[in-house]
Amino acid sequence: MSWLYTFIDLLFYALNLAILVRVIVSWLNVSPYNPLISFIYQITDPIILPLRRIIPPLGMIDITPIIAILLLSIIRQILLTLLMAALR
């Protein structure tokens, strides 16, 4: 079962990294038609878009990526804790 622990850990790491890349790309003038950027948006849209409906922007600052990373960290920790408890 340690492979499942590692998989979940890496999956959440990759999601956090994708959100960070999305934030950095939003600051740069990168074409949204770039295949890599399109892939990043496809991965992160299911996380970011529902949060944008709930959390209003603070002026010109969008805090949804920060909230998304925090929520992903909490969910990751809960899943890994439950997995470790199930293995005992």
PEFEN-V244997 format. One record per backbone hydrogen bond with DSSP energy under -1.0 kcal/mol. NH is the residue of the N-H (numbers start at 1). CO is the residue of the C=O. Records with the same first field share a line. If there is no record, write none. Layout:
# PEFEN-V244997
NH->CO / CO
This chain:
# PEFEN-V244997
5->1
6->2
7->3
8->4
9->5
10->6
11->7
12->8
13->9
14->10
15->11
16->12
17->13
18->14
19->15
20->16
21->17
22->18
23->19
24->20
25->21
26->22
30->28
34->31
38->34
39->35
40->36
41->37
42->38
43->39
44->40
45->41
47->44
48->44
49->45
52->48
53->49
55->51
58->61
59->57
61->58
67->63
68->64
69->65
70->66
71->67
72->68
73->69
74->70
75->71
76->72
77->73
78->74
79->75
80->76
81->77
82->78
83->79
84->80
85->81
86->82
87->83
